[in-house]
Amino acid sequence: MFTIGIISDTHGLLRAEAEDRLAGVDHIIHAGDIGRPEIIASLRKIAPVTAIRGNVDDGEWACEYADTEVVRLAGKTISVLHDLKTLRTDSLSGVDVVVSGHSHMPKIETVDGVLYLNPGSAGPRRFKLPITLATLAITSEGGMDWKLLDLAVS
């Protein structure tokens, strides 16, 4: 089993609860709105990280992150972008999972055989939306088991 931690919209805040929930994953995907470069440095202490830039990520430090990434992990091709509204559907050939953020609303659904996963926001609370992240476990047979994790913070 290969487990991926999926986090987004930290906006400069990496909660201890998030770090605890990510402990033991094999890889971390950050779907943008990182907020500060120290966030990725802290995540890299847990596992290797694939991160993209979100709309609040500016400044020189953010230049090292692309707007989108495609990563292959445990036999699955994962497309990562910040705002799902910018997804080009013609770029989905061979993609198993699309990871996005931006909305701060967790949502996981399968459409035409592609798993769309938005882990919600793990950063500062926005309105009354939950504080969440997700994990995606890929089995040796190629199956995928996702979990949405509420960080249960006040």
C-alpha positions as CSV (number, residue, x, y, z in Angstrom):
1,M,0.0,0.0,0.0
2,F,1.2,3.5,-1.0
3,T,-0.4,6.4,0.9
4,I,-0.5,9.9,-0.4
5,G,-1.4,12.8,1.9
6,I,-3.3,15.5,0.1
7,I,-3.5,19.0,1.5
8,S,-4.4,22.5,0.1
9,D,-5.1,26.1,1.1
10,T,-2.8,26.2,4.1
11,H,-2.5,30.0,3.6
12,G,0.7,30.1,5.7
13,L,-0.7,27.9,8.5
14,L,0.4,24.3,9.0
15,R,-1.6,23.0,11.9
16,A,-0.1,20.4,14.2
17,E,-3.2,18.4,13.6
18,A,-2.4,18.3,9.9
19,E,1.2,17.2,10.6
20,D,-0.1,14.5,12.9
21,R,-2.6,13.2,10.2
22,L,0.1,13.2,7.5
23,A,2.7,11.3,9.6
24,G,3.5,8.0,7.9
25,V,2.3,8.9,4.4
26,D,4.7,8.0,1.5
27,H,4.2,11.2,-0.4
28,I,2.4,14.6,0.1
29,I,0.6,16.6,-2.6
30,H,-0.1,20.3,-1.8
31,A,-2.7,21.7,-4.2
32,G,-1.7,25.4,-3.8
33,D,-2.3,28.5,-1.7
34,I,0.7,27.5,0.3
35,G,1.2,30.9,1.8
36,R,4.8,30.7,3.0
37,P,7.8,28.6,1.9
38,E,8.2,27.2,5.4
39,I,5.0,25.2,4.9
40,I,6.6,23.0,2.2
41,A,9.9,22.7,4.2
42,S,7.9,21.4,7.1
43,L,5.9,18.9,5.0
44,R,9.2,17.6,3.4
45,K,10.2,16.5,6.9
46,I,7.3,14.1,6.8
47,A,7.5,12.8,3.2
48,P,8.5,13.9,-0.3
49,V,6.3,16.7,-1.6
50,T,4.7,17.6,-4.9
51,A,3.4,21.2,-4.7
52,I,1.9,23.7,-7.0
53,R,1.4,27.5,-6.8
54,G,-2.1,28.8,-5.9
55,N,-3.5,32.3,-6.5
56,V,-2.2,33.7,-3.2
57,D,1.3,32.3,-3.7
58,D,3.3,35.3,-4.9
59,G,6.7,36.6,-4.3
60,E,10.0,35.2,-5.3
61,W,9.8,32.0,-3.3
62,A,6.6,31.0,-5.2
63,C,8.4,31.1,-8.6
64,E,9.8,27.6,-8.0
65,Y,6.3,26.1,-8.1
66,A,4.4,25.5,-11.3
67,D,0.7,26.3,-11.8
68,T,0.1,22.6,-12.5
69,E,2.0,19.3,-12.1
70,V,1.5,15.8,-13.3
71,V,3.0,13.1,-11.0
72,R,3.0,9.3,-11.3
73,L,2.9,7.6,-7.9
74,A,2.3,3.8,-7.3
75,G,1.2,3.3,-10.9
76,K,-1.4,6.1,-10.9
77,T,-1.1,9.3,-12.9
78,I,-2.2,12.3,-10.8
79,S,-2.8,15.8,-12.3
80,V,-2.5,18.6,-9.7
81,L,-3.9,22.1,-10.2
82,H,-5.3,24.8,-7.8
83,D,-8.6,25.8,-9.3
84,L,-10.6,23.0,-10.9
85,K,-12.4,25.6,-13.1
86,T,-9.1,26.0,-15.0
87,L,-8.8,22.2,-15.9
88,R,-8.5,21.5,-19.6
89,T,-10.5,18.3,-20.1
90,D,-8.4,17.5,-23.2
91,S,-5.4,17.0,-20.8
92,L,-7.0,14.1,-19.0
93,S,-5.9,11.3,-21.3
94,G,-4.3,8.7,-19.0
95,V,-5.0,10.6,-15.8
96,D,-6.4,8.6,-12.9
97,V,-6.8,11.3,-10.3
98,V,-7.3,15.1,-10.5
99,V,-6.3,16.9,-7.3
100,S,-7.4,20.5,-6.8
101,G,-8.0,23.1,-4.1
102,H,-9.1,26.7,-4.1
103,S,-12.7,26.4,-3.1
104,H,-11.9,25.4,0.5
105,M,-14.8,22.9,0.2
106,P,-13.8,19.2,0.3
107,K,-15.3,17.2,-2.5
108,I,-14.5,13.8,-3.8
109,E,-16.2,12.2,-6.8
110,T,-15.5,9.9,-9.7
111,V,-16.5,11.1,-13.2
112,D,-15.9,9.0,-16.3
113,G,-13.4,6.8,-14.4
114,V,-11.3,9.8,-13.1
115,L,-11.2,10.5,-9.3
116,Y,-11.6,14.2,-8.6
117,L,-10.3,15.0,-5.1
118,N,-10.4,18.4,-3.4
119,P,-9.1,18.0,0.2
120,G,-10.7,21.3,1.3
121,S,-8.7,23.8,3.3
122,A,-6.2,22.9,6.1
123,G,-5.4,26.5,6.8
124,P,-7.2,29.3,8.6
125,R,-11.0,28.7,8.8
126,R,-13.0,30.4,6.1
127,F,-16.6,31.0,6.9
128,K,-18.1,27.9,8.5
129,L,-16.3,25.4,6.2
130,P,-14.5,22.5,7.8
131,I,-10.8,22.2,8.2
132,T,-9.8,19.1,6.3
133,L,-7.2,17.2,4.3
134,A,-7.3,13.8,2.6
135,T,-5.4,10.6,2.1
136,L,-5.4,8.4,-0.9
137,A,-4.1,4.8,-0.4
138,I,-3.2,2.9,-3.6
139,T,-3.2,-0.8,-3.1
140,S,-0.8,-3.3,-4.7
141,E,-3.6,-4.3,-7.0
142,G,-4.1,-0.7,-8.2
143,G,-7.2,0.0,-6.2
144,M,-7.7,3.4,-4.6
145,D,-9.1,4.1,-1.1
146,W,-9.6,7.7,-0.1
147,K,-10.4,9.3,3.2
148,L,-11.4,12.8,4.1
149,L,-10.0,13.8,7.5
150,D,-11.6,16.5,9.6
151,L,-8.9,18.2,11.6
152,A,-11.6,19.0,14.3
153,V,-10.1,22.3,15.4
154,S,-12.1,25.2,16.8
